Amino acid sequence: MKEMKLEVIISLSLPQYSVISGALAPDLENESARSSVGCEEKDNRFYIYIRAADNVALRAALGTVTRQLITARNVVKGVK
């Protein structure tokens, strides 16, 4: 695997995003040849780690994670 040179960390408040974090955590764990996405709950926060070998891979992974977060948020809002 290529060396992951770039990293973005998304931090979400757990009380506010606890339903979303629980729903997305299994889908966020992903690794490919040029990027990896991981997550963890720590210090009452939900962290999403996106690492990539280059800008193109980082943009693609960040776009995917962002779409997943937006979709999960919309589903939670629709269910309430």
MOPAC internal coordinates of N, CA, C and O (Angstrom, degrees):
PM7 1SCF
backbone

  N    0.0000 0     0.00 0     0.00 0    0    0    0
  C    1.4470 1     0.00 0     0.00 0    1    0    0
  C    1.5252 1   108.89 1     0.00 0    2    1    0
  O    1.2310 1   121.10 1   -33.52 1    3    2    1
  N    1.3404 1   115.50 1   146.48 1    3    2    1
  C    1.4467 1   121.26 1   177.26 1    5    3    2
  C    1.5192 1   111.05 1   -67.68 1    6    5    3
  O    1.2310 1   120.97 1   -25.54 1    7    6    5
  N    1.3149 1   115.75 1   154.46 1    7    6    5
  C    1.4584 1   121.09 1   175.80 1    9    7    6
  C    1.5286 1   109.15 1   -69.33 1   10    9    7
  O    1.2310 1   120.43 1   -46.42 1   11   10    9
  N    1.3319 1   116.79 1   133.58 1   11   10    9
  C    1.4587 1   121.72 1  -179.99 1   13   11   10
  C    1.5287 1   108.41 1   -88.85 1   14   13   11
  O    1.2310 1   120.41 1   -73.29 1   15   14   13
  N    1.3194 1   116.83 1   106.71 1   15   14   13
  C    1.4540 1   122.30 1  -173.76 1   17   15   14
  C    1.5193 1   113.72 1   -92.87 1   18   17   15
  O    1.2310 1   119.95 1   154.14 1   19   18   17
  N    1.3055 1   117.70 1   -25.86 1   19   18   17
  C    1.4550 1   122.38 1  -174.51 1   21   19   18
  C    1.5253 1   110.40 1  -113.54 1   22   21   19
  O    1.2310 1   120.59 1   -31.82 1   23   22   21
  N    1.3426 1   116.47 1   148.18 1   23   22   21
  C    1.4585 1   119.87 1  -179.68 1   25   23   22
  C    1.5183 1   110.63 1  -147.40 1   26   25   23
  O    1.2310 1   121.23 1   -40.96 1   27   26   25
  N    1.3201 1   115.26 1   139.04 1   27   26   25
  C    1.4550 1   123.28 1   172.39 1   29   27   26
  C    1.5172 1   106.62 1  -124.08 1   30   29   27
  O    1.2310 1   120.36 1   -43.84 1   31   30   29
  N    1.3258 1   116.93 1   136.16 1   31   30   29
  C    1.4620 1   121.50 1   176.90 1   33   31   30
  C    1.5250 1   107.86 1  -119.70 1   34   33   31
  O    1.2310 1   120.99 1   -55.61 1   35   34   33
  N    1.3233 1   115.71 1   124.39 1   35   34   33
  C    1.4612 1   122.07 1   176.11 1   37   35   34
  C    1.5223 1   106.94 1  -104.64 1   38   37   35
  O    1.2310 1   120.52 1   -50.84 1   39   38   37
  N    1.3261 1   116.60 1   129.16 1   39   38   37
  C    1.4596 1   121.89 1  -178.46 1   41   39   38
  C    1.5235 1   109.13 1  -118.99 1   42   41   39
  O    1.2310 1   120.83 1   -56.74 1   43   42   41
  N    1.3320 1   116.02 1   123.26 1   43   42   41
  C    1.4621 1   121.83 1  -179.79 1   45   43   42
  C    1.5241 1   110.08 1  -120.83 1   46   45   43
  O    1.2310 1   120.64 1   -36.21 1   47   46   45
  N    1.3292 1   116.39 1   143.79 1   47   46   45
  C    1.4555 1   121.77 1   178.02 1   49   47   46
  C    1.5315 1   109.58 1   -72.02 1   50   49   47
  O    1.2310 1   120.49 1   -53.99 1   51   50   49
  N    1.3257 1   116.66 1   126.01 1   51   50   49
  C    1.4670 1   119.62 1  -176.83 1   53   51   50
  C    1.5236 1   114.53 1   -65.91 1   54   53   51
  O    1.2310 1   118.49 1   137.21 1   55   54   53
  N    1.3045 1   120.48 1   -42.79 1   55   54   53
  C    1.4671 1   115.45 1   179.87 1   57   55   54
  C    1.5272 1   111.90 1   -57.26 1   58   57   55
  O    1.2310 1   120.10 1   141.16 1   59   58   57
  N    1.3113 1   117.41 1   -38.84 1   59   58   57
  C    1.4571 1   121.25 1  -177.88 1   61   59   58
  C    1.5220 1   112.05 1   -78.78 1   62   61   59
  O    1.2310 1   119.73 1   144.41 1   63   62   61
  N    1.3275 1   118.12 1   -35.59 1   63   62   61
  C    1.4610 1   121.99 1  -173.97 1   65   63   62
  C    1.5356 1   113.50 1  -112.70 1   66   65   63
  O    1.2310 1   119.71 1  -159.30 1   67   66   65
  N    1.3179 1   118.17 1    20.70 1   67   66   65
  C    1.4608 1   120.35 1  -175.18 1   69   67   66
  C    1.5289 1   112.69 1   -62.67 1   70   69   67
  O    1.2310 1   119.65 1   139.81 1   71   70   69
  N    1.3168 1   118.27 1   -40.19 1   71   70   69
  C    1.4673 1   121.10 1   179.17 1   73   71   70
  C    1.5250 1   109.58 1   -66.05 1   74   73   71
  O    1.2310 1   120.47 1   136.09 1   75   74   73
  N    1.3139 1   116.70 1   -43.91 1   75   74   73
  C    1.4597 1   121.17 1  -179.40 1   77   75   74
  C    1.5235 1   110.67 1   -65.49 1   78   77   75
  O    1.2310 1   120.17 1   136.67 1   79   78   77
  N    1.3261 1   117.29 1   -43.33 1   79   78   77
  C    1.4763 1   119.68 1  -179.15 1   81   79   78
  C    1.5217 1   110.93 1   -63.03 1   82   81   79
  O    1.2310 1   120.24 1   139.58 1   83   82   81
  N    1.3204 1   117.15 1   -40.42 1   83   82   81
  C    1.4563 1   120.02 1   179.26 1   85   83   82
  C    1.5210 1   112.88 1   -66.58 1   86   85   83
  O    1.2310 1   120.95 1   144.46 1   87   86   85
  N    1.3179 1   115.79 1   -35.54 1   87   86   85
  C    1.4603 1   119.91 1  -179.42 1   89   87   86
  C    1.5237 1   112.15 1   -75.61 1   90   89   87
  O    1.2310 1   120.17 1   144.02 1   91   90   89
  N    1.3252 1   117.28 1   -35.98 1   91   90   89
  C    1.4612 1   120.53 1  -174.10 1   93   91   90
  C    1.5210 1   115.11 1   -90.55 1   94   93   91
  O    1.2310 1   120.09 1   156.63 1   95   94   93
  N    1.3122 1   117.43 1   -23.37 1   95   94   93
  C    1.4706 1   120.03 1  -173.38 1   97   95   94
  C    1.5293 1   113.74 1   -49.41 1   98   97   95
  O    1.2310 1   118.86 1   132.34 1   99   98   97
  N    1.3297 1   119.77 1   -47.66 1   99   98   97
  C    1.4692 1   118.39 1  -179.50 1  101   99   98
  C    1.5335 1   113.33 1   -64.07 1  102  101   99
  O    1.2310 1   120.29 1   147.12 1  103  102  101
  N    1.3245 1   117.06 1   -32.88 1  103  102  101
  C    1.4649 1   120.74 1  -178.22 1  105  103  102
  C    1.5219 1   112.94 1   -80.88 1  106  105  103
  O    1.2310 1   120.24 1   159.54 1  107  106  105
  N    1.3201 1   117.15 1   -20.46 1  107  106  105
  C    1.4604 1   119.82 1  -177.30 1  109  107  106
  C    1.5252 1   113.13 1   -77.52 1  110  109  107
  O    1.2310 1   120.15 1   151.73 1  111  110  109
  N    1.3017 1   117.32 1   -28.27 1  111  110  109
  C    1.4680 1   119.98 1  -179.36 1  113  111  110
  C    1.5194 1   108.80 1   -68.63 1  114  113  111
  O    1.2310 1   120.77 1   -73.47 1  115  114  113
  N    1.3258 1   116.13 1   106.53 1  115  114  113
  C    1.4558 1   120.52 1  -174.34 1  117  115  114
  C    1.5264 1   109.62 1  -149.70 1  118  117  115
  O    1.2310 1   120.46 1   -39.66 1  119  118  117
  N    1.3083 1   116.73 1   140.34 1  119  118  117
  C    1.4554 1   120.59 1   177.60 1  121  119  118
  C    1.5216 1   109.29 1  -140.29 1  122  121  119
  O    1.2310 1   121.27 1   -47.55 1  123  122  121
  N    1.3190 1   115.18 1   132.45 1  123  122  121
  C    1.4597 1   120.74 1   175.84 1  125  123  122
  C    1.5278 1   108.04 1  -129.32 1  126  125  123
  O    1.2310 1   120.77 1     5.22 1  127  126  125
  N    1.2998 1   116.14 1  -174.78 1  127  126  125
  C    1.4627 1   120.06 1  -178.03 1  129  127  126
  C    1.5297 1   111.89 1   -65.62 1  130  129  127
  O    1.2310 1   120.30 1   150.37 1  131  130  129
  N    1.3393 1   117.03 1   -29.63 1  131  130  129
  C    1.4602 1   119.30 1  -174.60 1  133  131  130
  C    1.5186 1   115.13 1  -115.88 1  134  133  131
  O    1.2310 1   119.68 1   173.92 1  135  134  133
  N    1.3261 1   118.21 1    -6.08 1  135  134  133
  C    1.4631 1   119.82 1   179.62 1  137  135  134
  C    1.5226 1   110.90 1  -153.99 1  138  137  135
  O    1.2310 1   121.55 1   -18.93 1  139  138  137
  N    1.3208 1   114.63 1   161.07 1  139  138  137
  C    1.4635 1   120.40 1   173.99 1  141  139  138
  C    1.5219 1   108.57 1  -144.36 1  142  141  139
  O    1.2310 1   121.20 1   -32.68 1  143  142  141
  N    1.3343 1   115.30 1   147.32 1  143  142  141
  C    1.4544 1   122.09 1   178.65 1  145  143  142
  C    1.5216 1   107.00 1  -129.41 1  146  145  143
  O    1.2310 1   120.86 1   -47.89 1  147  146  145
  N    1.3059 1   115.96 1   132.11 1  147  146  145
  C    1.4535 1   121.53 1   177.34 1  149  147  146
  C    1.5105 1   109.77 1  -140.51 1  150  149  147
  O    1.2310 1   120.46 1   -12.28 1  151  150  149
  N    1.3125 1   116.73 1   167.72 1  151  150  149
  C    1.4572 1   120.15 1   179.96 1  153  151  150
  C    1.5225 1   110.11 1  -149.00 1  154  153  151
  O    1.2310 1   121.65 1   -19.47 1  155  154  153
  N    1.3232 1   114.45 1   160.53 1  155  154  153
  C    1.4567 1   120.61 1   175.37 1  157  155  154
  C    1.5157 1   109.50 1  -159.80 1  158  157  155
  O    1.2310 1   121.38 1   -25.15 1  159  158  157
  N    1.3277 1   114.97 1   154.85 1  159  158  157
  C    1.4569 1   121.89 1   172.67 1  161  159  158
  C    1.5203 1   107.21 1  -103.32 1  162  161  159
  O    1.2310 1   121.10 1   -52.47 1  163  162  161
  N    1.3418 1   115.50 1   127.53 1  163  162  161
  C    1.4592 1   120.00 1  -178.31 1  165  163  162
  C    1.5243 1   108.82 1  -156.70 1  166  165  163
  O    1.2310 1   120.49 1   -42.70 1  167  166  165
  N    1.3211 1   116.67 1   137.30 1  167  166  165
  C    1.4677 1   122.31 1   176.07 1  169  167  166
  C    1.5312 1   112.50 1    53.32 1  170  169  167
  O    1.2310 1   120.75 1  -135.96 1  171  170  169
  N    1.3301 1   116.16 1    44.04 1  171  170  169
  C    1.4625 1   123.33 1   178.62 1  173  171  170
  C    1.5294 1   112.81 1    60.55 1  174  173  171
  O    1.2310 1   120.91 1  -150.89 1  175  174  173
  N    1.3394 1   115.87 1    29.11 1  175  174  173
  C    1.4578 1   122.72 1   177.57 1  177  175  174
  C    1.5210 1   108.77 1  -132.05 1  178  177  175
  O    1.2310 1   120.46 1   -23.31 1  179  178  177
  N    1.3052 1   116.73 1   156.69 1  179  178  177
  C    1.4596 1   123.43 1   174.24 1  181  179  178
  C    1.5221 1   106.43 1  -113.66 1  182  181  179
  O    1.2310 1   120.73 1   -63.28 1  183  182  181
  N    1.3206 1   116.20 1   116.72 1  183  182  181
  C    1.4615 1   121.80 1  -177.01 1  185  183  182
  C    1.5223 1   110.16 1  -105.83 1  186  185  183
  O    1.2310 1   121.05 1   -44.37 1  187  186  185
  N    1.3220 1   115.59 1   135.63 1  187  186  185
  C    1.4563 1   122.27 1   173.27 1  189  187  186
  C    1.5242 1   106.65 1  -116.57 1  190  189  187
  O    1.2310 1   120.71 1   -56.49 1  191  190  189
  N    1.3188 1   116.25 1   123.51 1  191  190  189
  C    1.4611 1   122.44 1  -178.74 1  193  191  190
  C    1.5233 1   109.14 1  -107.49 1  194  193  191
  O    1.2310 1   120.67 1   -57.45 1  195  194  193
  N    1.3099 1   116.33 1   122.55 1  195  194  193
  C    1.4557 1   121.51 1   177.38 1  197  195  194
  C    1.5261 1   106.95 1  -117.21 1  198  197  195
  O    1.2310 1   120.69 1   -60.05 1  199  198  197
  N    1.3249 1   116.30 1   119.95 1  199  198  197
  C    1.4606 1   121.72 1   179.20 1  201  199  198
  C    1.5179 1   108.75 1  -120.94 1  202  201  199
  O    1.2310 1   120.92 1   -38.90 1  203  202  201
  N    1.3404 1   115.84 1   141.10 1  203  202  201
  C    1.4630 1   119.01 1  -177.21 1  205  203  202
  C    1.5214 1   110.97 1  -146.98 1  206  205  203
  O    1.2310 1   121.92 1   -23.85 1  207  206  205
  N    1.3188 1   113.93 1   156.15 1  207  206  205
  C    1.4573 1   121.04 1  -179.33 1  209  207  206
  C    1.5273 1   111.92 1   -80.56 1  210  209  207
  O    1.2310 1   120.22 1   154.92 1  211  210  209
  N    1.3405 1   117.18 1   -25.08 1  211  210  209
  C    1.4612 1   120.42 1  -177.63 1  213  211  210
  C    1.5281 1   109.78 1  -153.33 1  214  213  211
  O    1.2310 1   120.81 1    -7.69 1  215  214  213
  N    1.3302 1   116.06 1   172.31 1  215  214  213
  C    1.4652 1   121.56 1  -176.63 1  217  215  214
  C    1.5241 1   113.20 1   -62.55 1  218  217  215
  O    1.2310 1   120.16 1   141.55 1  219  218  217
  N    1.3073 1   117.29 1   -38.45 1  219  218  217
  C    1.4689 1   120.77 1  -178.58 1  221  219  218
  C    1.5272 1   110.47 1   -65.22 1  222  221  219
  O    1.2310 1   120.35 1   135.24 1  223  222  221
  N    1.3152 1   116.94 1   -44.76 1  223  222  221
  C    1.4622 1   120.96 1   178.87 1  225  223  222
  C    1.5266 1   111.08 1   -66.47 1  226  225  223
  O    1.2310 1   120.23 1   141.94 1  227  226  225
  N    1.3320 1   117.17 1   -38.06 1  227  226  225
  C    1.4645 1   120.86 1   178.19 1  229  227  226
  C    1.5222 1   110.59 1   -64.15 1  230  229  227
  O    1.2310 1   120.25 1   135.72 1  231  230  229
  N    1.3165 1   117.13 1   -44.28 1  231  230  229
  C    1.4627 1   121.11 1   179.40 1  233  231  230
  C    1.5299 1   110.96 1   -62.35 1  234  233  231
  O    1.2310 1   120.28 1   137.27 1  235  234  233
  N    1.3089 1   117.07 1   -42.73 1  235  234  233
  C    1.4664 1   120.68 1   179.83 1  237  235  234
  C    1.5308 1   111.14 1   -64.08 1  238  237  235
  O    1.2310 1   120.35 1   133.39 1  239  238  237
  N    1.3247 1   116.94 1   -46.61 1  239  238  237
  C    1.4639 1   120.70 1  -179.76 1  241  239  238
  C    1.5234 1   111.17 1   -65.20 1  242  241  239
  O    1.2310 1   120.30 1   138.33 1  243  242  241
  N    1.3259 1   117.03 1   -41.67 1  243  242  241
  C    1.4625 1   121.05 1   179.26 1  245  243  242
  C    1.5277 1   110.49 1   -64.70 1  246  245  243
  O    1.2310 1   120.19 1   140.68 1  247  246  245
  N    1.3212 1   117.24 1   -39.32 1  247  246  245
  C    1.4677 1   120.52 1   176.85 1  249  247  246
  C    1.5130 1   112.18 1   -62.86 1  250  249  247
  O    1.2310 1   120.63 1   138.59 1  251  250  249
  N    1.3198 1   116.41 1   -41.41 1  251  250  249
  C    1.4645 1   120.77 1   178.88 1  253  251  250
  C    1.5202 1   111.23 1   -63.56 1  254  253  251
  O    1.2310 1   120.31 1   132.67 1  255  254  253
  N    1.3234 1   117.01 1   -47.33 1  255  254  253
  C    1.4706 1   121.38 1  -179.65 1  257  255  254
  C    1.5241 1   110.13 1   -63.68 1  258  257  255
  O    1.2310 1   120.26 1   137.62 1  259  258  257
  N    1.3209 1   117.11 1   -42.38 1  259  258  257
  C    1.4636 1   120.80 1   179.73 1  261  259  258
  C    1.5269 1   111.08 1   -61.27 1  262  261  259
  O    1.2310 1   120.18 1   135.88 1  263  262  261
  N    1.3257 1   117.26 1   -44.12 1  263  262  261
  C    1.4736 1   120.04 1   177.64 1  265  263  262
  C    1.5254 1   111.21 1   -62.13 1  266  265  263
  O    1.2310 1   120.08 1   140.24 1  267  266  265
  N    1.3328 1   117.45 1   -39.76 1  267  266  265
  C    1.4682 1   120.16 1   178.16 1  269  267  266
  C    1.5263 1   110.78 1   -63.60 1  270  269  267
  O    1.2310 1   119.99 1   137.89 1  271  270  269
  N    1.3279 1   117.62 1   -42.11 1  271  270  269
  C    1.4653 1   121.20 1   179.31 1  273  271  270
  C    1.5276 1   111.45 1   -65.11 1  274  273  271
  O    1.2310 1   120.27 1   136.56 1  275  274  273
  N    1.3108 1   117.09 1   -43.44 1  275  274  273
  C    1.4692 1   121.02 1   179.84 1  277  275  274
  C    1.5285 1   110.56 1   -64.47 1  278  277  275
  O    1.2310 1   120.35 1   135.90 1  279  278  277
  N    1.3140 1   116.94 1   -44.10 1  279  278  277
  C    1.4653 1   120.60 1   178.92 1  281  279  278
  C    1.5250 1   110.94 1   -62.37 1  282  281  279
  O    1.2310 1   120.21 1   133.94 1  283  282  281
  N    1.3282 1   117.21 1   -46.06 1  283  282  281
  C    1.4764 1   120.58 1   179.21 1  285  283  282
  C    1.5206 1   110.93 1   -62.04 1  286  285  283
  O    1.2310 1   120.22 1   137.86 1  287  286  285
  N    1.3326 1   117.18 1   -42.14 1  287  286  285
  C    1.4665 1   120.29 1   178.78 1  289  287  286
  C    1.5217 1   111.21 1   -62.56 1  290  289  287
  O    1.2310 1   120.12 1   137.45 1  291  290  289
  N    1.3294 1   117.38 1   -42.55 1  291  290  289
  C    1.4611 1   120.98 1   179.13 1  293  291  290
  C    1.5206 1   111.85 1   -65.14 1  294  293  291
  O    1.2310 1   119.87 1   141.74 1  295  294  293
  N    1.3161 1   117.85 1   -38.26 1  295  294  293
  C    1.4649 1   121.35 1   177.54 1  297  295  294
  C    1.5213 1   110.02 1   -64.80 1  298  297  295
  O    1.2310 1   120.20 1   134.85 1  299  298  297
  N    1.3316 1   117.22 1   -45.15 1  299  298  297
  C    1.4724 1   120.76 1   179.69 1  301  299  298
  C    1.5263 1   110.42 1   -62.29 1  302  301  299
  O    1.2310 1   120.16 1   137.33 1  303  302  301
  N    1.3255 1   117.30 1   -42.67 1  303  302  301
  C    1.4784 1   120.45 1   178.31 1  305  303  302
  C    1.5302 1   110.69 1   -62.99 1  306  305  303
  O    1.2310 1   120.11 1   140.80 1  307  306  305
  N    1.3407 1   117.39 1   -39.20 1  307  306  305
  C    1.4523 1   121.51 1  -179.14 1  309  307  306
  C    1.5080 1   113.92 1   -69.39 1  310  309  307
  O    1.2310 1   120.50 1   152.43 1  311  310  309
  N    1.3269 1   116.64 1   -27.57 1  311  310  309
  C    1.4616 1   121.34 1  -178.54 1  313  311  310
  C    1.5152 1   111.22 1   -81.27 1  314  313  311
  O    1.2310 1   119.63 1   151.59 1  315  314  313
  N    1.3252 1   118.31 1   -28.41 1  315  314  313
  C    1.4727 1   120.84 1  -177.11 1  317  315  314
  C    1.4876 1   113.67 1   -66.06 1  318  317  315
  O    1.2310 1   120.10 1   180.00 1  319  318  317

